[in-house]
Amino acid sequence: MSNNKRPTWDEYFLKLAMLASERSTCPRMHCGCVLVKDKFVLATGYNGSLPGLPHCEDVGCLVVDNHCVRTNHAEINALTQAVTHGVTVKGATAYITNMSCTTCAKALIAAGIKRVVVFSDFHDTLATEFYTESGVEISKLGIPDRLIKYELEKYSSARKTEKSK
């Protein structure tokens, strides 16, 4: 985290991607993606099964060539969320917990993503090569602070609810 108490914008959006990854349903990888333009969240995604179908954590992974194919990846789910709600992502930044697989990189490039920010790599991917060839800026950062700092007791205008006591 930066020297002051506030996270940088990149750290903030990466932490949102980390939070999105907590919804992931594949035990092989928890990944989150947040699509952002002009400091505005356009869409979020995490890796999980197709809507209405069983989840890996319930019925097991479906592995083909060392990849679970039961799930859509976080990037695809973020893109489909944007499309479902009529949101354009052209020129946006993708904040992703893990470097994209080759297929997700191609989808983000085709959708017009101009920058990718990640803190971890992914095996067997041509993402970095494809992003670079397509002029997509890649920023690899350290993992942001995993703690959410919210000190309710310090805020004079707030008090705990019965459930938070």
N, C-alpha and C positions, 0 to 999 in steps of 0.2 A: 504494500500500500504506500501511497505517497507520504511525504514527511508530515503533512498535516493530518488531521483526523478524518477528513472527507476523502473518499476514494476518488481517483481520477474517473473521467467518463468511461474510459476503457475498462477499468477495474469494476466500476458499477455495472456495466452491461455484461461483463463476464460473470459477475456474481449472479445476475439475473439468469444467465444461461445455466449456471450451476444449480440454481433453484429449480429451473425447468427440468433439469436432468433428474431431479428427485422423483418425477412422475414416470420415469422410464420403467418398462416392464420386462426387459430382457436382462437376465443376470450376467450375460457375457460382456455387456457394456452399458453404462449409463451415460448418455450424452444429451446435452441441451443446446439449443440454438435460439438466438434472439436476433431478429432482423430490425435494424435501426437506421433511420434517416433523419438528419438534422436533430439529433438527440431525442427522437421520438420513436417509441417502440411500435413497429408495424405489425409484427407477428412473432409468435414463439412456437417452438416445437421440441419434442423429445422423442427418443426412439421407443416405439411401441407398435403393437399389432394394428392391423386395419380395423376401423370401427366395427364393432359387433362381433369380431372374431376372437378366439381364445388368445390369451397372453402366454408368453414363454414361461413366466413364473408360475402359471397354472398347469400348462400341459407340456412344457419342455420346449427347448429350442429346436428349430428345423435348420440344421446346418448343411450347407452345400459349399464345397470348396473353402472351408474354414470360415464361412460367413453365415450368420443366422439370417435366413430369408423370410422368417415369419414376421419380422418387424419392418416398418418403414423407419428410416433414419431421421434424426432430429431435423436435419436441413430440409428433407422432403416434406416432413410434417409442417415445418414453419412455412415453406412455400405454398403448400396446399391450404393452410389456414389463411394466408394472404389472399390467394385466389378465391377462396370460398367467400371472403368478405369484400372482394372487389378492390383490394389494396395493391397498388403497383410497388414493386421493390427495386425498380431500376435506379441505380446510383446509390443503393443502400450499402450498409456494412453488415456482415454476418459475424456475430459473436458466437463462437462455438467452443465447447469445452474440449473437444478433440479434433485434430485435423480431419478434414473430410475424407471419405472414401472417394475413389475415382468417379463413381456415378454421381454422388452428391456434388462434387466439385463441378462436374459438367452441368448439372442442373442449375447451380448457383450462377455459373458463368453465363449460361443461356438466359437466365432471368435478369441479368444486368447488374449483379452484385459487383461492386467496385473495390471492396476491401474486406478482408477476412482477418479476424483477431482470434487467436487460439492460445491455449497454454499447455497442450499436450499433443503428441503425435499419434498417428494411427498406422497400423502395419499394412503392408502391401497396397500402397496407394500411389497414384500418379498425380495426386491433387496439387502438390507444390509445383510440379512441372507444368500442369495445365493452367493453374492460376497465373504463373509467371509468364507463360507464352501468351496469355489472354490479357495481360496488363492489369490483373487484379493484384492490388497491394496486399502483402501478407505481413501481419504483425504477430510475432510469437512472443508472448509475455510470460512472466512467472505466474504461478497460480495465485489468485488473489486471496486475501485473508478469508478463511472459511467461516469465520464467526460473524454473526450479525450483531452489531453493537447497538443495543437499544436499552437504555437505562431509565426505565419508567420512573423510578424513585427520584431521579434528578429533575424531572420536569414538573414545575409547579402547577401547571394547568391540567395535569393528568393524575388519575388514580387507578389502582387495580380494580378490575371487575371481580365479582365473586369467584369466577372460574379461574382467574389468574393468581389467586391468593394461595 
